[in-house]
Amino acid sequence: MTYIKQEGPGGSDWQGIVNGEPVRLRVRASQRLLSLLREELGLTGVKLSCGIGRCGACTVLVDDRPVNACLAMAYQCAGKRITTIEGLVDREGKGKGELHPIQRALIEEGGFQCGYCTPGMTLAVKALLDEHPTPTSEQTLQALSGNLCRCTGYGGILRAVERCARGSGLPDG
């Protein structure tokens, strides 16, 4: 369902599902998804780096597909399911408050250093493994090609993907 109602120069009504929660607020016609998430909702795990869609630090999932939030207009994402890094934490299950298995694998394999790219990288890995539970090397490299990491050299990140693909108990969805 897409719900956009133009109401003068002050903006539009916007609603969607963010990290499993229904959200409704006013957005400007020129507002990027990144701004909506960071400034309106306080979800600062979504990073701003290049601002032109080249680094992947702002990657979020929109209807389970990776999207650069710095490029996507908020109105384009109305009525959709948006997942940020904050949405990966298990808040309701038996492991309430625990890190997602991808996050644990990145930690255990040394898949981050400064951590700035980690939220976007984690969501790109989640989208990859949701679509290809046992990805080929080519699929992995393609899925991560939009995410830059200047610190790790990618070895730990690739090992984390392999670890998850081998079956470290990734939950469905």
C-alpha angles and dihedrals in degrees: 000000000000117000116185121153118182112217111176127287092317094080142258137288110255130189135176142132114275117187090340095309126108111243130191124179146132119275133186117242089241096046118125122219088243091061093046092052099041103033104029100034102026094234097149095168084086102086131210113214120134098008091208103080099258105108106043095219088126095051115143131165117253109189086343094305123113113251132177102240090200090065103034116091114229092234090057089061098048112129093015135115111253123191123192127182088268088061095061095071113101103244101166111025131083090278092056111181095008126135119259113259090249090056091049091049091051090052095046093046096045091246095158140038114171090018098217094118094037100093093052093041091050092053092047089053091048092052090048095050093044089056098033112023090186103030124192119238089256092052090049094049091046092049092050096040092098094054121079123202116182095180112051108041086229096266095114092043092053091046089052091053090049091048092053092045090053088062114267089167103278109186121232113269 
